[in-house]
Amino acid sequence: MSNVRPESMERITTQALAEAFIAEQIDAIRAQVGDGKVLLALSGGVDSSVCAALLIRAIGQNLVCVHVNHGLLRKGEPEQVIKVFRDELGANLVYVDAVDRFLDKLAGVSDPEQKRKIIGAEFIRVFEEEARKLEGISFLGQGTIYPDITESVGVKAHHNVGGLPDDLKFELVEPVKLLYKDEVRVVGKALGLPDSMVYRQPFPGPGLGVRCVGAITRDRLEALREADAIVREEIGALPEVPWQYFCAIPDFQSTGIQYVDGKGQRHMGWAVVVRAVNTVDAVTATVPEIPFSVLCRIRDRIIKTVAGVNRVLWDISEKPVATIEFE
């Protein structure tokens, strides 16, 4: 298939259309790959997960998935990737615990662009090392989707492995490259992926690295991960769920009061900033109303259970002038 979406291609909106697409792609993958082996960087995001599930249907154990845990994922995400793909789908999955490696590289780095570059470059190095351990790999699977082709030069560096050395250049296999995001989700549902993966919140490539504002420290990163899980649980249970909701931790501390044996004691703590937005095109974004009772519940849960946090703030800034993310 070419990189230009055929005008005659029907929008995939139903399970029947998704199943027809799946059958077509299985045939196309088998025709392209034959008995060859495919390597895929599996982030756990919607695109790479649907791509992986399609490839598993088509070639089974001839797909090798590499999941790199760089320590910047949300709570429970590495475990979910292992459960869904290794335990439930029987994938040939390589799990790489690279948490210390990434966080050591990021220590003391506060510039957002430098953080992004370090995370991207280190991911390529880790993936390259894993690729060199494998034999007989001829193809590289990628979760490229249609907007990646039309809206950017090349593909997303955090999902797709560009920059590999010349001796590791593989033929690309991109089974969802003509689909829009909503269509990818329909196909994911038809493939049996869980809703928590299919409807996964938009998540930046550097992960929590851009929400742990400034130089990343392990304790602040862990506080962010725990607070984020609470925010996603509470806001995700609303009758009308915003397009995106998350939290960030700025790189400063402020004074708080902690009562021990009835006596107030001053202590320094971080602030968690809660953010929720609605958008159609990500060019502009509005802030939805969140019931004050829900905000108070989020506040109480975070302050009571997340170590080192003594304030919870609600960001009502719209885009423009604020960006959706903090870095």
N, C-alpha and C positions, 0 to 999 in steps of 0.2 A: 504494500500500500504506500502511496506517496504521502508527503507531509501536508498536502492540501486536502482538506476535508471535502469529500464529494458533496455537491449540492443535493444529490439524490439520497444521501444518507439520512435515514429516519432518526429523529430524536429518540433516544432510549429512555422511555418513561415508565415502562411496565416490565414485570418479570418475564413475560413472554418474549418481548423484544430483547431483554438482557440475555435470556437463555439462547436465543438465536445468535446474538453477538458472541457469546461464549463458545458455542459450537463452531462458529466461523473462525474465531481466533485460535482455537485448539488445532484445527486443521492447518491454519497458516503457520503456527509455531512448529508443528511437526514437519511441515514441508520445508521450513527454513532450517531447522536444527537437525533433523534426522536423528542419528544416534549420538550427536554431540552433547557436550555438557555446557550448562549455562551458569554463570556466576551472577549473583544479585546482592546488592547492598540493601538490606531490609531494615528500614528505619522504624517501622511500626506505624508510619503515617498512612493515610488512606490510599494514596497512589501506589506506593511501593508494596503495600499489603495486597491490594487487588491484583497488581502485576504478579506478585508471588503466587497467589492462589490460582491464577490462570495458568501459570507455568507449571505448578504442581499437577493440575488437572491434565496438562498436555504431556509432560515428560517425567513426572514423578521424581525419583531419586537422581535423575540427571540434572536437576536443579540444585545448586549449592547456594543457600542463603547465608549471608554473613551479617549478623546483628552486632553492631559496635555500641557498647554502653560507655559513653564518654562522661557520665556523671552529671549531665545537664538535662536529663529526661525528667518527666513528671513522675510523681509517685505511682509505682505499680506498673509503669509502662514496659520495662524490660521483662518483668515476670509475665505480663500479658502476651508479649511476642513469643516467648518460649512456650507458654501454655497453648496458644492458638495454633502456632505453626509446627512446633515439634511434637507436642502431646496429642493434639486433635487432628491435624492434617498430615502428620507423619513426615514432615519436611526434613530434608537433609540440612540441618541448621547448625551453623558454627556461631557460638556465642563468645564474644570477646569482651572481657572485663578490662577496659582501658581507663577506668576512672582516675586512678592515681596519675597515670601518664598525662592525661589532659589537664587535670587540675594543677599539677606541678608546672606545666608549661604556662598556665594562665596566672600563676601566682604573681601578684603585684602589678598586673596589667589592667589599667583603667580605661584606656581609649577604646571606644566601641568598635571602630573599624579594625584596630589591631587585634582585638579579641576575636572578631569574626575570621580574620585571616589565619590566626593561630589554630582555631577550631577546624576550619576548612582544610588547611594544609596537614594538620595532624591526622585528620580522618583519612585523607588520601594515603598517608604513610602507613597507617594501620591496615587499611584495606589492601594496599599493595603487598604488605608483609604476609597477610593471609592468603592472597592470591598466589603468591610464590610457593606456598606450601602445598598447593593443589596441582594435580596433574590432569592433563587432557581437557582443560578448559579452552573452548574456542569462541564462546559467545558471552556477551555481557548484557544481562537483563536490566532494563531501566523503566522506572515508573513515570516516564515523560507523559504529560497529557497535552491536549491541544493548545490551551492558553500558553504553555511553556514555549511552544513553537511560534505562536503568533505575537506574543507580547514581549519576548526577550530574545536576545542573541545567545544561542546555545541553549543549555538546559540548567536546571537548578543545581547548584554545586552541592547543596546539602543533601539532596536526595540521589543525585546521579554523580557517577564517579568520573569527572573530567580531570585532566592533569596527570593521568597515569603515564609512566615512562613508555617510550616507543616499543620496547620489547613486550609490553603487556597490552597492546592494542587488540581489542576483540571486536568481532562483528556484533552490532547492536541488535537486541531483540526488544521491541517496544510495543507490546500488545494493546496498550490503552492510549496510544498517542493521538488518536483522532477523537477522543472523548472529552467532553467538558466535565467539570468536577461533579455536578449533580448526576451526570450519567455514570461516572465512575462509582458513585455511591449505590446507584440502582444495581449495577453489575456486582458490586461487593455483596449486597444483600442476597442476590441470586446465587452467589458462590457460597453462601452460608457463613460469611464472616459476622462476628458479633456486632451489635449496634454500637457498642463502646468504641469499636475500631472504625466502623463505616462512617459514623457521625462524629468522629474525633474532632475536637476543637482545632481551628487553625493554629499552627505552632511554628515559630520561626526556626530556621535551620540551626542557628547556634543554641536553640533550646532556651533553658533557663539562664543561659549565659548573658542574654540581653535584658533579662528581668531582674537579675542580681546586679544592680546598677553600680558601676565603678569596678574597682578591683575585687575579684571574687575571693571570698574566704569560705572555707568548708562549713563553718558553723552558720554563717548567714545564708549560704546556699541551701543547707538542710532546713533551716527555718522557712525559707521561701517555698521549698518543696512541700512541707507540711501545711503551710498556710494556703498554698494554691489548691491542695486537695480539698480543703474545707470550702474554699470559695467555689470550686467547680461543683461540689456536692450540693451546696445550698442554692446557688443560682440555677444550676441545672435542673432543680426540682420545681421551678416556677412554672405556672401554666403557660406563659409565653416566655420562651427562652431567648435571650439576646443572641445575636450572631456570634459574638465572641466575648468571653469573660475570663478574667485571670487576675493575678496580683503581681506586684513587684516590690522589691525592697531597696530603697535608696541607700547610698553609702554614707549615712550619718546616724548618729545616735542622739537621743534627747532624754531629759530627766523624767523619771517616773517615780511613783510611790508604791512601795510594797509593804504590806502589813504583816509583821511577824510578832506573835504573842500580843496582839493588840496595839503594837507600836509601829508607826509609819517610818519606813526607812527609804531614803532616796537611792535610786539606782539608775544606771544608764541602760537604754534599750533601743531597739530598732523600731521603725514604723513600717507597717505593711500597707501598701496602697492598692486598693481594690479598684478594678476597672472593668466596665462592660460597655460595649458599643454595638450599634447596628449600622450596617452599610450594604449597599448594593454592588458597588464597584471598587471598594477600598480606597477610592480617591477622596471621598468625603465620608465622614462618619458622625452619627448622632449618638447621644447618650440616652438610653432608655431609663424610665423610672423604675427603681427597685424599691419595693415596700420597705419602709423604715424598720419594721419588725424583723425583716430578713437581714438587713444590714446590722442590726443590733445583735442578732443571733450569730452572725459571722464574727462580729467584734468579740463577743463573749467567748466563743469557741477558740478563736485564735489566741486571745490574750491568756486564757486559762490553760491552753494545752501546748502552745508553741514557745519553746524556750527562747529567751532573749528579746521577745517582742513586747512592747508596752503601749503601742499606739496602733490604731487602725484608721486609715484615711480613705475617703471616697473621692475618686477622681471624676469630675463631671465635665472635663475639657473635651470639646469636640474637635474634629478634624475638618478643615484647618481651624486653628493654627497648630494645635497639638497633633502629633503623630499617634497612631494606634498603640505602637510599642513605645517603650521608654528610651531605648537606644537604637 
